[in-house]
Amino acid sequence: MLCILLWLNHPIQTLAQFPINLSNGSVFEGEPFIAVNPTNPQNLSVAWMGFVFNSGVALTIKVSSTFDGGQTWSTAVNIPHVSNNYKSADPSMCFDQQGNLYLSYIDYRENPDSGGVYIRKSTDGGLTWSSEIQVIDMLSDGTELPIDRPWLSVNSQGDKMYITTKPAPWIPAPNRSYFIASSDSGNTWQPWRYIDTTGYLIGNFIAQPMSAVAAFGDLCYAAFPSYVTTQNVYPQYLLAKTNNLGQSFSYTSIYAGNASVGNDTPKLGHKLLVNPTDSLHLVFVFPYQPYGDIDILFCESFDGGITWSTPIRINDDPQGNGKMQDLMWAAFDNDGDLLISWRDRRNATGSGYETASSFYYAYRSQDSLNFSPNIALTDSLVPYDVILAESGNDFMSIVLLNDTLSATWGDTRDGSLNIWFTRMYAPTGASTGISLIYRDEPNLLMYPNPTADIVFIDAKTNFKPENYRIFTSAGQLILQGQFEKDINSIDLNGFADGIYLIELTAKEKAYKRKITKISK
């Protein structure tokens, strides 16, 4: 009864026919993660990271939930910081089979360094959250700072939990991945350990060795990159397997090859899955470049990772056509169906990373050996925006339940980076509609954008700005002031090239816009 009352008293906004703003005007919203409640498939939650101004450091984890399959969404909950001068990023979520929802994320401060990886629990589908519990401290490994891109996996009973993480992105190689486990639903956590070991080392050449993690009962699998020539002359992906919360691991090689992925800013995350109907059936999906441009490859194991199939190419556009694919994700259905999705550039006129894109997926039913032809996930080709090359845009997220695909991603179709949601019948791609679950308010224009000096302000309503503040893309306030009478512009001469956030205020209203400063 308490959950029902909380929901009825929680503000909601309709998304079935038009986009809405859930977070009241932030401009950068990135890396969404979606989870579906197995006890109520109409309850989905999406977490992402975005800006919240006038409340400590701007970058914050936000969570919005739906209880009718995406038709309406709750007002976004801003997850509190451990300290007001911390910032948050990198959400990951899992439901257990009892309907409890768990959220992991990083919350930290640089210089002086403090914070770590944290976890919270929701028992009402994502509307309210418990206090944070620290999983790993930022300073637990000296100067390595293991607080980047933690992934959370929870077994169906909800008692065993596993998190992998890696050093902060400004820490140079050599680096190692970290593994932490809990046997009491996340209330306490075992001491961390490195995921690699002698004979199966990550090596000295990989600056950001991300580990993907997947749990099944008492089993946990983790996949990580490695390049040590005495172990294998080629770079490879390795699998670590444990049934005792990481006290010991067994290791095998998933794939080794000499094809590179270049350096054209692709988003190169990989994904490891375990079939919910078979603990020995594993799937590994990764971006690779065997045919001249980056493709999405897939391999699988039916013996718990001891042996792996030869990788196959999932995107079915012509090989070697110069069309880069990236930003992949994958999900098993509850009965073993498999779906793989990615950001696709086959319909763009250009090549490389900085070109228009859309999203596609491939589907394989549990009783088939083959994937479907690629199916369009999104409804339009979106032009490239420079913000997509920045950190915080490295992942999309999908879930698959009862043949229904639910997907969330960020793109710039409306001029700023926003979080979108769609649902469809996975085997055919029949859509139930696309909705924006975050959007900056559209009643203010600043131009030209990009600009070399002057930014002009065109208010499309009765809003007349009185004050302004300028932030860096990281949320640091660098300038503030008041407008003089009849002045409707801001001079950015003297600013370094880059992306800035300009906040305009008048009375109780405030609006923010992203502006790119370029040289003359």
Secondary structure, DSSP 8 states (H G I E B T S, - for coil): -HHHHHHHTS-EEE-SSS---SSSS-S-EEEEEEEEETTEEEEEEEEEEEE-TTSSSSEEEEEEEESSTTSEEE--EE---SSTT-EEEEEEEEE-TTS-EEEEEEEEETTTTEEEEEEEEESSSSSS----EEEEETTTTTTS---EEEEEEE-TTSS-EEEEEE--TTS-SS---EEEEESSTTSS----EES-BTTB---SS-SS---EEEEETTEEEEEEEE--TTT-SS-EEEEEEESSTTSS-EEEEEEE------SS------EEEE-TT-TT-EEEEEEE-SSSS-EEEEEEESSTTSS----EE---S-TTSS---EEEEEEE-TTS-EEEEEEE-TT-SS-SSSS-BEEEEEEE-TT-SS----EE-SSS-B---GGGGSTT----EEEEETTEEEEEEEE-TTSS-EEEEEEEETTTTEEEEEEES-----SEEEESSSBSSEEEEEESSS----EEEEEETTS-EEEEEE--TT--EEE-TT--SEEEEEEEEETTEEEEEEEEE---
